[in-house]
Amino acid sequence: MRPVIAISITSPYVTLEKWLEMSGMKEQTARDMIKQNRIPTKPTPKGKTRSLVEINVAAMTVEALKGYDVNVNA
């Protein structure tokens, strides 16, 4: 029987500034990775521009679990 592990994501999105604090990454590196679609962000509504960048932590967590034999239940 496989063990059950619960992962709690307190906020599915965090600001770029908060994510930089959490990850320790430099801002320019993160912005470059966002432009390369290597860091997922909250989609911008059509026709809108947004100066606030929000990192999709939930998507990053799911991506990190890929490659392992786990079931993701929301």
LOSE-480789 format. One record per residue: x, y, z of N, C-alpha, C in turn; residue in one letter; residue number from 1. Coordinates in steps of 0.05 Angstrom, whole numbers, plus 32768, in hexadecimal, padded with zeros to 4 digits. Example, Ala and Ser with C-alpha at 12.3 -4.5 7.8 and 13.67 -1.06 7.14 Angstrom:
2
8108  7F8E  809C  80F6  7FA6  809C  8108  7FBE  809C  A  1 .
8101  7FD3  808E  8111  7FEB  808F  8102  8001  809D  S  2 .
END
This chain:
74
8011  7FE8  8000  8000  8000  8000  8012  8019  8000  M  1 .
800B  802C  7FEF  801A  8045  7FED  8012  8058  8003  R  2 .
8025  8066  800E  801E  807A  8023  8010  8092  8017  P  3 .
8000  809F  8027  7FF2  80B7  801F  8002  80CF  802A  V  4 .
8009  80E1  8018  8017  80F9  8021  8006  8111  8019  I  5 .
8001  8123  802C  7FF1  813A  8026  8003  8152  8023  A  6 .
8000  8161  800D  800F  8179  8008  7FFB  8190  8008  I  7 .
7FFF  81A3  8019  7FED  81B9  801B  7FFA  81D2  800F  S  8 .
7FEB  81DE  7FFC  7FF5  81F7  7FF0  7FE3  820D  7FFB  I  9 .
7FF0  821E  800B  7FE0  8233  8019  7FD6  8248  8006  T  10 .
7FE5  824D  7FF0  7FDC  8261  7FDC  7FE5  8257  7FC1  S  11 .
7FD2  8253  7FAE  7FDA  8249  7F94  7FEB  825D  7F84  P  12 .
7FE9  8276  7F8A  7FF9  828B  7F7D  8007  829C  7F92  Y  13 .
8020  82A3  7F8C  802F  82B6  7F9D  803B  82CC  7F8B  V  14 .
803F  82E3  7F96  804B  82F8  7F86  8068  82F0  7F7F  T  15 .
8072  82FD  7F6A  808D  82F8  7F62  80A0  82FE  7F79  L  16 .
809B  8314  7F87  80AD  831C  7F9D  80AD  8306  7FB3  E  17 .
8096  82FB  7FBA  8094  82E6  7FCE  80A2  82CD  7FC5  K  18 .
809F  82C7  7FAB  80AB  82AE  7FA0  80C9  82B1  7FA0  W  19 .
80D3  82C9  7F9A  80F0  82CE  7F9A  80FB  82C9  7FB7  L  20 .
80EC  82D2  7FCA  80F4  82CE  7FE6  80F4  82B0  7FED  E  21 .
80DF  82A2  7FE4  80DD  8285  7FEA  80F3  8275  7FDC  M  22 .
80F9  827C  7FC3  810B  826C  7FB3  8129  8274  7FB5  S  23 .
812D  828E  7FBC  8148  8298  7FBD  8154  829F  7FA2  G  24 .
8142  829E  7F8D  814B  82A4  7F72  814D  82C2  7F6E  M  25 .
815F  82CB  7F5C  8162  82E7  7F56  814B  82EF  7F44  K  26 .
8142  8308  7F46  812A  8312  7F38  812E  8310  7F19  E  27 .
8145  8318  7F0F  8148  8317  7EF2  8148  82FB  7EE7  Q  28 .
8153  82E8  7EF6  8153  82CC  7EEE  8136  82C2  7EED  T  29 .
8126  82C9  7F02  810A  82C0  7F02  80FB  82CD  7EEB  A  30 .
80FF  82E6  7EE6  80F0  82F3  7ECF  80F8  82E7  7EB5  R  31 .
8111  82E0  7EB1  811A  82D2  7E99  810C  82B7  7E96  D  32 .
810A  82A8  7EAD  80FE  828E  7EAC  80E0  8290  7EA7  M  33 .
80D3  82A5  7EB1  80B7  82AA  7EAB  80B3  82AF  7E8E  I  34 .
80C4  82BF  7E81  80C2  82C5  7E65  80C6  82AC  7E54  K  35 .
80D6  8299  7E5E  80DB  8280  7E51  80C6  826A  7E58  Q  36 .
80B2  8272  7E67  809C  8260  7E70  80A7  8249  7E81  N  37 .
80BD  824E  7E8F  80C8  8239  7EA1  80BD  823C  7EBD  R  38 .
80B1  8253  7EC3  80A3  8258  7EDD  8086  8260  7ED6  I  39 .
8073  8250  7EDF  8057  8256  7ED8  804C  826E  7EE8  P  40 .
803D  827E  7EDA  8031  8295  7EE7  8013  8295  7EE4  T  41 .
8005  82A6  7EF3  7FE8  82A9  7EF1  7FE2  82B6  7ED6  K  42 .
7FCF  82AA  7EC7  7FC9  82B6  7EAD  7FBE  82D2  7EAF  P  43 .
7FC5  82E2  7E9C  7FBB  82FE  7E9A  7FA0  82FD  7E8B  T  44 .
7F8B  8309  7E96  7F71  8309  7E87  7F75  8316  7E6B  P  45 .
7F67  830C  7E58  7F69  8316  7E3C  7F64  8334  7E3B  K  46 .
7F76  8342  7E2D  7F73  835F  7E29  7F7D  836F  7E41  G  47 .
7F88  8362  7E55  7F92  8370  7E6D  7FB0  836D  7E6E  K  48 .
7FBC  8381  7E7A  7FD9  837F  7E80  7FDA  8380  7E9F  T  49 .
7FEE  8372  7EAA  7FF0  8372  7EC7  800D  8376  7ECE  R  50 .
8012  8387  7EE1  802D  838C  7EEA  8034  8378  7F01  S  51 .
801F  836E  7F0F  8024  835B  7F25  8027  833F  7F19  L  52 .
803F  8334  7F1E  8044  8319  7F14  803E  8305  7F2B  V  53 .
802D  82F1  7F26  8027  82DD  7F3A  8030  82C2  7F31  E  54 .
8040  82B5  7F41  804B  829A  7F3B  8037  8285  7F42  I  55 .
8033  8272  7F30  8020  825C  7F34  802E  8245  7F44  N  56 .
802D  8247  7F5E  803A  8233  7F6F  802D  8218  7F6D  V  57 .
8013  8217  7F69  8005  81FE  7F66  800F  81EE  7F4E  A  58 .
8011  81FC  7F37  801B  81F0  7F1F  8038  81E6  7F22  A  59 .
8048  81F5  7F30  8064  81ED  7F35  8065  81D4  7F47  M  60 .
8053  81D2  7F5A  8052  81BB  7F6C  804A  81A2  7F5C  T  61 .
8036  81A4  7F4B  802D  818D  7F3A  8044  8185  7F28  V  62 .
8051  8198  7F1C  8068  8193  7F0A  807E  8184  7F19  E  63 .
8084  818D  7F31  8099  8180  7F41  8092  8163  7F48  A  64 .
8079  815C  7F49  8070  8141  7F50  8070  812F  7F38  L  65 .
8070  813A  7F20  8070  8129  7F07  808A  8118  7F07  K  66 .
8088  8101  7EFD  809F  80EF  7EFC  80A0  80DD  7F14  G  67 .
808F  80E2  7F28  808D  80D1  7F3F  8072  80C3  7F3D  Y  68 .
8071  80AC  7F49  8058  809C  7F48  8045  80A6  7F5E  D  69 .
8038  80BD  7F58  8026  80C9  7F6B  800C  80D0  7F5D  V  70 .
7FF6  80D0  7F6D  7FDC  80D9  7F63  7FD7  80F5  7F6F  N  71 .
7FCF  8107  7F5E  7FC9  8122  7F68  7FAB  8125  7F69  V  72 .
7FA1  812A  7F81  7F84  812F  7F85  7F80  814B  7F8F  N  73 .
7F6F  8159  7F82  7F69  8175  7F8B  7F51  8175  7F9D  A  74 .
END
